[in-house]
Amino acid sequence: MKNFMQNGSRMRWKNSGSAAVLSGELVPLSGMVGVAAADIPAGAEGELAACGVFLLAKEAAASGKEMAQGAAVYLDADGKLTTAATTTSGSDAANNLRVGVCWEPAASTAAVVSVKINV
C-alpha cells in the first residue's frame, strides 16, 4: 500500500502547555486521548500511546464511584475519570471526553482503574 503511514499505536504530540507532561499521564485531545510514553517537557514534542490498556488515576471515594468492567469511561472538565457522559454544574451541562472502557472492575475506594483507551 503506497499510502500506509504507520500502525497507529503511537502519535507525535507537541506539549504547548506550561508544565511538563509526565510519563503515563493521560493527555486529552480533541475527540480522543493519548498516554505520554515518556516525560514531555513544556514546548517539546514527544510520543503518546493511542491504544492499549493503562492504569489511570481515578477519584477514590467512600461510595458511588465504582466502575464496572466494560463501562464507558469519560474525562470530566476537572480532569477526573467518571462513567458519566455529561457533567452538570449548576444549570450548565457539559459533555465529557470519552477515554475508553473500564478493562477490569474498580472499587469505589480504588485510586486507579484499568482503561482500554480510544474504544
C-alpha positions as CSV (number, residue, x, y, z in Angstrom):
1,M,0.0,0.0,0.0
2,K,1.6,3.2,-1.1
3,N,-0.5,5.3,1.3
4,F,0.3,3.4,4.5
5,M,1.9,5.6,7.2
6,Q,2.0,3.6,10.4
7,N,0.0,1.1,12.6
8,G,-1.4,4.0,14.6
9,S,-0.4,2.8,18.1
10,R,1.7,5.9,18.8
11,M,1.5,9.6,17.7
12,R,3.7,12.6,17.9
13,W,2.4,15.4,20.0
14,K,3.7,18.9,21.0
15,N,3.3,19.9,24.6
16,S,2.1,23.5,24.2
17,G,1.3,23.8,27.9
18,S,3.4,25.5,30.5
19,A,4.2,22.3,32.5
20,A,5.8,19.0,31.7
21,V,3.6,16.0,30.9
22,L,4.9,13.0,32.9
23,S,5.3,9.5,31.5
24,G,2.0,7.7,31.9
25,E,-0.1,10.8,32.2
26,L,-3.4,11.0,30.3
27,V,-3.4,13.7,27.6
28,P,-6.9,14.8,26.4
29,L,-7.0,15.7,22.7
30,S,-10.0,16.9,20.7
31,G,-12.0,13.7,20.4
32,M,-9.5,11.2,21.7
33,V,-6.9,10.8,24.4
34,G,-3.2,9.7,24.5
35,V,-0.9,8.5,27.3
36,A,2.5,10.0,27.4
37,A,5.2,7.4,26.6
38,A,7.9,9.4,28.4
39,D,8.2,12.7,30.1
40,I,7.4,15.6,27.6
41,P,8.8,19.0,28.8
42,A,6.8,22.1,28.1
43,G,7.3,23.2,24.5
44,A,8.8,19.9,23.4
45,E,7.5,17.1,21.2
46,G,7.0,13.5,22.4
47,E,5.1,10.4,21.8
48,L,1.6,9.5,23.0
49,A,0.2,5.9,23.1
50,A,-3.1,6.0,21.2
51,C,-4.2,2.4,22.1
52,G,-3.8,-0.1,24.8
53,V,-4.8,-0.7,28.4
54,F,-3.5,1.7,31.1
55,L,-3.8,2.1,34.8
56,L,-5.2,5.6,35.2
57,A,-5.8,7.7,38.4
58,K,-9.4,7.9,39.5
59,E,-11.1,9.7,42.3
60,A,-11.3,7.4,45.3
61,A,-14.5,7.8,47.3
62,A,-16.2,6.0,50.1
63,S,-19.1,5.1,47.8
64,G,-20.7,5.8,44.5
65,K,-17.5,5.9,42.4
66,E,-17.4,2.2,41.4
67,M,-16.5,1.4,37.7
68,A,-17.9,-1.7,36.2
69,Q,-16.0,-3.8,33.8
70,G,-16.9,-2.7,30.2
71,A,-18.4,0.6,31.3
72,A,-17.6,3.6,29.2
73,V,-15.1,5.9,30.9
74,Y,-15.0,9.7,30.4
75,L,-12.8,12.6,31.5
76,D,-14.7,15.5,33.0
77,A,-13.8,19.2,32.9
78,D,-12.0,18.9,36.2
79,G,-9.7,16.2,34.8
80,K,-11.4,13.4,36.7
81,L,-12.4,10.0,35.3
82,T,-16.1,9.2,35.5
83,T,-18.7,6.9,34.0
84,A,-20.9,9.9,33.3
85,A,-21.2,11.1,29.7
86,T,-22.1,14.6,30.8
87,T,-21.4,16.7,33.9
88,T,-23.9,19.2,35.3
89,S,-22.6,22.2,37.2
90,G,-25.5,24.4,38.4
91,S,-27.7,24.7,35.3
92,D,-24.9,24.1,32.8
93,A,-24.4,20.6,31.3
94,A,-21.1,19.7,29.5
95,N,-20.2,16.7,27.5
96,N,-17.3,14.7,28.9
97,L,-14.5,13.4,26.7
98,R,-14.7,9.7,26.2
99,V,-11.5,8.0,27.3
100,G,-12.3,4.3,26.6
101,V,-13.8,1.4,28.5
102,C,-13.1,0.0,32.0
103,W,-11.0,-3.1,31.5
104,E,-11.4,-4.5,35.0
105,P,-13.9,-3.5,37.7
106,A,-12.7,-0.8,40.0
107,A,-14.0,-0.4,43.6
108,S,-15.1,3.0,44.8
109,T,-12.0,3.1,47.1
110,A,-9.5,2.3,44.3
111,A,-7.1,5.0,43.4
112,V,-6.6,3.7,39.8
113,V,-8.7,2.0,37.2
114,S,-7.6,0.0,34.1
115,V,-8.9,1.6,30.9
116,K,-8.6,0.5,27.3
117,I,-8.3,3.8,25.6
118,N,-9.9,5.2,22.5
119,V,-12.6,2.5,22.0
